[in-house]
Amino acid sequence: MNKQSRFLSALGALFFGAIVFFVFTKSSETSETNKERFAEIEKEYRIYAIPLPDKIEFAGEQAPLHWNDVREKLDREFLVNTYWQSNALLFIKRSHKYFPIIEPILKEKGIPDDFKYLALIESGFTGIVSPAGAEGYWQFMKTTAREFGLEVNNEVDERYHLKKATEAACEYLLRAKEKFGTWTLAAAGYNMGMEGLQKQLDKQLAESYYDLKLNEETSRYIYRLLAAKTILENPKKFGFHYTKADLWIRLPSNEITVDSTISNLAEFAKEQGWNYKILKEYNPWLKKNSLTVSTGNSYEIEFPREKFRNNLIDR
């Protein structure tokens, strides 16, 4: 090896050694930093297991918490719904806006009050559309909606009419309760369809929801209801803190009877002293900018009773 080669070889070895020293030093520094960070996390950060209640019920029907698999499934939903804090807090806020409309309808129709949580977990009171095509506050499929008296066409979709959709859901649930005998199975049937649930009851020779092996969504369904109900009934116990002013509200409204076709709903809203956005917020069942009203038919269109844009609402 000539002098130039030996020099280059020595230089390369020196360079490699410097790299190794740098990497080792930085690795040691990172390791020390990580130790400090983990020590800080261990000291300051807490994630708690959620204690399960001793007893829990849906619509007056007790869940068998002495069964291990029931406890595990319920535990999962408590964890998911408690630690998905933004979603749970939105549930709390929206329920204050929409439950007052649903509750009297459930009572009038003879449906347990706990079923308001079914609407909550179905849609979150948003315009969500399921992969199967279910829509609206109570997530009706189009054919089922029509079967239970809701109008669904290119201009009107009453799956988004909270009062009418709630009334239709009540009729479905009453029919399901008569078929299955329990409110728990009625709720499960609402999720997967009465025919599908009956097939599984027959196939598995079962009589209770808690004895059934079902698809992922329906197998979680009642437990989600139980968790949502418990958390919303006792929010502070699960770490949710807020004031009344933080909750969402729906202003009292007046209904205007419309018995003739409206060619432009934006103009109609202006004539009522509002705008198209407010009309759509209070009447999301109106799908187009027009409304065809056939002879002898009529619709009730809602508007808030008072102006509110530049005023804080007394909550």
GILIN-V64036 format. One line per field, one symbol per residue. ss: DSSP state (a for helix, b for strand, c for the rest). phi: phi as a letter, one per 20 degrees, with the letter a starting at -180 (. if undefined). A space follows every 50 residues. Layout:
BEGIN
ss=???
phi=???
END
This chain:
BEGIN
ss=ccaaaaaaaaaaaaaaaaaaaaaaaaaaaaaaaaaaaaaaaaaacccccc ccccccbbccbbcccccaaaaaaaaaaaaaaaacaaaaaaaaaaaaaaaa aaaaaaaaacccaaaaaaaaaaacccccccccccbccccbcaaaaaaccc cbcccbbaaacaaaaaaaaaaaaaaaaaaaccaaaaaaaaaacaaaaaaa aaaaccccaaaccccaaaaaaaaaaaaaaaaaacaaaacccccaaacccc ccbbbbbbcccbccaaaaaaaccccaaaaaaacccbccccbcccccccbb bbbbccccccccccc
phi=.fffffffffffffffffffffffffffffgffffffffffgfdeccdfe feffcbbclndfeffeefffffffggfffffeeeffffffgfffffedgg efgffgffemdgggffffffffcmlcefdfgeofcngdlefgffgffdne ecbfdccffeegfffffffffffffffffdncfffffffffdnfffffff fffeldccgfeedcfgfffeffffffffgfffecfffdnecadgffeecd fgcdddfdcbfdebfffgfffenccfffgffecffeedebbedfgndbcd decgfbfbgdcfefe
END
